[in-house]
Amino acid sequence: MTLYDLLPRDDRITSDLLLGRFLDYVAGRHLTLYPAQEEAVLELFENKNVILNTPTGSGKSLVAMALHFAALARGRRSVYTCPIKALVNEKWRDLCREFGPDNVGLSTGDASVNRDAPILCCTAEILANIALRDGADAEVDDVVMDEFHWYADRERGVAWQVPLLTLPQARFLLMSATLGETEFFEQELTRLTGRATAAVKSTDRPVPLEFAYSEIPLAQTLEKLAAEGKAPVYVVHFTQADAAQSAQDFTSLNVCTREEKNQIANEIAGFKFTSPYGPEIRKWLKHGIGIHHAGLLPKYRVLIEQLAQKGLLKIICGTDTLGV
């Protein structure tokens, strides 16, 4: 059952009703909310701004899903925004599965799909442009700002600052794993939007973070990680050319079984690798190796992301387009 299936079909919509429906969805997926998730969801259904500062892997995306659910039920337009196109694409697909493609739009520098939908997934700059153009008249009622720590970025931070300053009609959910003190944002959000702001913070990390150093060659390290079931491995490069060279070099590694290669071949059988670079990408993919950077056509980046999510790729060579 999807969240769209749980939307109330009558006019008697209350916060308690919506909260109950969302908790039914959570229970139906056999999930148990972490304390910080539960607190944040409760604050959202009280129509407050929320600043969610919890570690990676603590379920912030589920909290954002609650906001979109409540907004759609009440006929409000919600926007999800983050700095990375790959993440925007991923969230767009997730939201399409939950709310139906007719209700979810996508807008990045690469593509625009159903942009006027009641739920819009976009990069931070897209929302900033909307905010600068329309301000308080913009059709934006609820905003999810993922990776909100980019607010402090010297070059791109303005894209996070502008909506906060120019969308007084909007309610905000600000999410990050690396925020410091949030008192300033709590006070200013309340002043600018006229609604209460709740800060939810936790240091509990459900997914352990491990660090390790290796003195063996990179190729051997990758084979070792793949053999230990720690794939996919994302190898970050400074340039697109270096990423492509590594993808070619790694084809000599034995990281996929014959069955896994056959499964990849079946997945990409109907895909058209028609660009001049396409045959190279197809060759690498058949070895379980992907490539991801801003120089690729969007269709190739999306394909790599989908194959990685299905666990079919063992190594991904790229720049920070996927790794940030």
Secondary structure, DSSP 8 states (H G I E B T S, - for coil): --TGGGS--SS---HHHHHHHHHHHHHHTT----HHHHHHHHHHTTT-EEEEE--TTS-HHHHHHHHHHHHHHTT--EEEEES-HHHHHHHHHHHHHHH-GGGEEEE-SS-EESTTSSEEEEEHHHHHHHHHHHGGGSS--EEEESSGGGGG-TTTTHHHHHHHHH-TT-EEEEEESS----HHHHHHHHHHHSS-EEEEE----SS--------S-HHHHHHHHHHTT---EEEE-SSHHHHHHHHHHGGGS--S-HHHHHHHHHHTTT----STTHHHHHHHHTTTEEEE-TTS-HHHHHHHHHHHHTT--SEEEE-HHHH-
